Amino acid sequence: VDFEYKELDLFKGEQKSPEVLAISPLGNIPCAVDGDLKLFESGAILQYICNKFGIADHWYPKDVATRAKVDMYMQFHNTLRKGVPFQFYSFFAPNFGMSANAEKKEQGKQDSMMALKVIEEVFLASSKFIAGAEPSIADLQCYNEILLLNCSAEFDMKAFPKILAWQTEVEKLSACAETCANILGMFPKTA
């Protein structure tokens, strides 16, 4: 799909510019514009792209049962997002000169661990990817969150061998490699 990519400097607050707020009222990214349609929330953007542009079926399957597995993860993703305070206080707060809220960071870490356990024991229990044998938008959505957890020395990802194997498979996807390298370059491994 042809698109115009605009990089924003989060540390300078560019996501709160009037241009971005006109698309995403809370300044959340990613956001997208297609003609008159303005979208925010990565899951909605991924689903829209698959529905509109005829992307390969495995990304957002037409088979109802397989799509339900993708949709189930897309809903579950909100549970994984409960771990965001851990990510915020580990990676973003220091760049904004904010002190860490140890209680919120710890709760975020516990929420992340619970979500990782579900991904390991449910979503990846018997399949190579989140919803089956081929990658889907659920894998892209999940990988985005797990990527930052890998930057923290506080997470021993060796406790999740299925996630590690899955991660290796996702990283083989050409669309993922460059993006992942850019994100990881922003966040050095923390203690």
C-alpha positions, 0 to 999 in steps of 0.5 A: 500500500502506498502511503506517506509516512510522517515521523514525529518526535514524541520527546518534543511533543509533536504528537500534540500539534494542532495538525495531529490533534485534528486527526487524533483528538488525544494526540495518540499515534499512530493515526492515518488519513485516507481522503476525508477519513481520519483514523486513530488507534492502530488496530482500527488502522490495520483493519481498515487497510486490510479491508480497503486495499485487498491485502493478502488474506492471512493478514486479516482472514476472510474465514470467520473462525480465523478472523475471530482469533485475530479479533480476539487478540485485537480485543485482548491487546487492551489487556496487554496495554495495561502494562504501559505504565511500566513502559512509560516510567522505564523509557519515556519519563526519564526523557521528559525529566519526570521521576518514576512512579514506582508503584505504577511502574510495578503494577504495569510490570505485573500486568505485562507479566500476566499478559505475556503469560496469556500470550504464551499459554493461550495465543501461542499454545499450538500455533506459530503465530497469534491466530494460526500458521501465518502472520496476521495483523494481530502479530503486528499489534502484539509485537509492537508492545513486546518490542519495548519489554525486550529493552528492559533488563527487568523482563526475563523473556527466556521465561517465555520460549514460545514468545521468543520463537514467535518474535524471531518469526515476526522479525523475519517479516520484511515490513517489520525489520526496519521499523523494529530497528528504528524503535529499538535504536531509540531505547537502550537496554535499561536496568 
